Amino acid sequence: MPNIHCQLSRTVLHNHVDDQGRRHDTILRIQVQAPSSHQTTRPRTPLNIGIVIDRSGSMAGQKLTDALEATRRIVDQLLPDDRCAIVAFDQRASLLADAMPVTSAQQHLMHAALANVRSGGSTNISEGWFMAVERLQRGHVDGTYVSRILLLTDGQANQGICEADQLAQLATTYAQQGISLSTYGLGLHYNEELLDQLARHGLGNHHFIAQSSDIDNYFQHELSEMFGVVMQKAELEIRIPAGFSAEVVGQPPHQQSPERLIIPLGALIAQEQRTLYVRLMPTSDQLSGDMEQAVVLRGQDAEGNAIHVDTNYRVRLSADAQVRTLVADRTIEHEAALIDLAWVRAEASRFNAAREFERARTFVNEMHQRSTIYAQFDIYTTLASEMGQWRDELTRKRSFHSKNLSSRFSTKDLTILRAQYDRLVASNAPLSEIAELKQLIEMLEDWMRRRQ
């Protein structure tokens, strides 16, 4: 069974605002530990995957060659219990292989189809994705398959449905059906905001791939992750005490009402530890005393059986202003600030890209001062100063990639985070960005050591 553990940075809060009008707040840290590999007669849960490859004109040459070779490598590692569809798209989508059992004969047919792919015209991401979803839906059965689509593109959607919000909503719908989506942006000309949204709402991974020679490494990492899935359709329900408001740190996709937060987690791999942070603030001067609420983890195990685990957390409200001087758990607050900062950095980059430098700085400063917790950390001030100058496409894409990884803060991402750190150092990225990523890696490594 999985485990969940909750801890507050402060257990006692002052129920009045401070002299700057801010509420006394606390961070609820929720750590989810996935179970170990399931005991079953089969070696792993079979896969039901769709690989969607951009073959538009900009993919011509080595990029398309490397994408097709990485796809062949995936095909060669699948078993007859697995199902795999392959779609290529430019302005229209083409089905190269239907989602059928990957027998030896099917592998030969898939290789032959891949050998005939040629680059074409414009970029219709939605049609390629929808075609793969429709094929996977035919074979998907909860508890029987891990169903996921891998979508690789180097460009901007300019045909079909192009609106990010509409596509993100569809990604949410498909994820609820059990078909997740991972997106791969190749080079410097793809739409990072679109691919980030699709992956976050599709409960998959989003990766920025600078060089096409690295496609295979990222595809292999994805495949290894799918091989290790032990829990699907995981979600957290955080019940909010009466008289409190809540904010999910890092803004991962979630549903919110005054009484509860629902945060979908998707698939968890064996022994993965995922950490989420929620900022809680009292909204009334009148309430006082102890408030206790529950955190619930739900999902399905590898055989489709329901999982339900819960725990409680307790916070106290006091009218005594002296409680503000009580020592908080600085580690939890620092962790939450780093996750929040990754989100703030990506959001501010939108204004920076439009050369609205003052608006970008103002946004960072407002986010810094919105919380008594975040106001303690100078890292926001450093970011605000960086927003006063143009940030190139490479920096923007790294920001969105970091936001995606940090908002779920999972031990499964350590390998990719370390590689990203090495690339930041080699490319002379801003020192603040390097330092923030290093601290995230060190925290994950510390948790890994404590778990062993």
Buried (B, 14 or more C-beta within 10 A) or exposed (E): EBEBEBBBBBBBBBBBBEEEEBBBBBBBBBBBBBBEBBEEEEEBBBBBBBBBBBBBEBBEEEBBBBBBBBBBBBBEEBEBBBBBBBBBBBBBBBBBBBBBBBEEEBBEBBBEBBEEBEBBEBBBBBBBBBBBBBBBBEBBEEBBBBBBBBBBBBBBBBBBBBEBEEBBEBBBEBBEBBBBBBBBBBBBEBBBBBBBBBBBBBBBBBBBBBEBEBBBBBBBBBBEBBBBBBBBBBBBBBBBBEBBBBBBBBBBBBEBEEEBBBBBBBBBBBBBBBBBBBBBBBEEEEBBEEBEBEBBBBBBBBEEEEBEBEEEBEBBBBEEEEBBEEEBBEEBBBBBBBBBBBBBBBBBBBBBBEEBBEBBBBBBBEBBEBBBBBBBBEBBEBBBEBBEEEBEEBBBBBBBBBBBBBBBBBBBBBEBBBBBBEBBEEEEBBEBBBBBBBBBBEBBBEBEEEEE
